[in-house]
Amino acid sequence: MEINPIIIGVLAGCLTAVAMIPQLVKIITRKKAEQISLGMVIILITGLSCWVWYGILINDYPVIITNAFSILVNLLIIIFSLKYKKK
């Protein structure tokens, strides 16, 4: 049985894109974000932005879409982390 590499790529992109959603939901529902490393999230967004740029350069829509979605989720994590971190 031969597996199409595009299917593996799309699956990997989708799993990566949704990986941080449980963390975002936890931040929003508990209204706590003390354990979130903003530095890590910023580095992750930088890497994801490079993937989007790469996807644009090679005209690969699954790479562009899944990583753009990941950027959105991680930006929301930053926004809610800043909102709920204790001062």
N, C-alpha and C positions, 0 to 999 in steps of 0.2 A: 504494500500500500504506500503510495507516494503522497507526501504531505506538501501542500502548496506553501512556499515560504511567505507569500503575502498573508495567508491566514495566520501564520505564527506571528508575523509582524503586527497585524491588526490586533490580535489577542493580547500580545505583550503591551502594545500602546494603550489599549482599553484598561487592562489591569493596572498599569502604571498610573493612568489618568484618575482612576477611582480610589487608589491606595490611600490617599489622605482624607477622603470623605468621612470615614469614621472619626478621625481626629477633629475635623471641623464640626461635626455633629456633637461630639463630646464637649467642645469648647462652648458652643452655643447653648446646649441644654443645661450644662452645669454653671455657665457664666464664670468659669475659672480658666486661667491660662498660664499659671505660674510655671508649669513644667515645659513650656514651649520655648525652644531656642530660636529666636528671631534670626540670628546669624545663619543657622542651618537652613531656614526657610528661604532667606535671601539668596544664599548660595544655590539652593535648589532651583529657585526661579531663574537665576542667571543661567544655569545649565539647561533648563527647559527652554529658555529664550534662544539659546544657541541651537537646540534641536529644531525649533520652529524655523529659524533662519536657514539651517541646513535643509529642512524640508522644502522651503521656498526655492532654494538654489537648485535642488534636484527635482522640483515639481512633484513632490510626494504628498498627496493630500492626507493620507492616514497619519503620517508623521506630523504634519502641520496641525491637524485637528486635535489629535489626542494630546499633544504637548501644549497647545493653546488652552485646552480645557484644564490641564494640570496647572497651568499658570493661574487661571481664574480661581481654582480651588485654593491654591496656596496664597494668592492675594487676599482671599477672604479669611484665611487663617491669620494672616498678619493683621488685617483690619480688626477682627474679633479679639485677637490676642491683645492688641493695644487697648481695645475698649475694656476688656475684662481683667487685665493685669492689675494687681494691687499697687497702689501708689505709695 
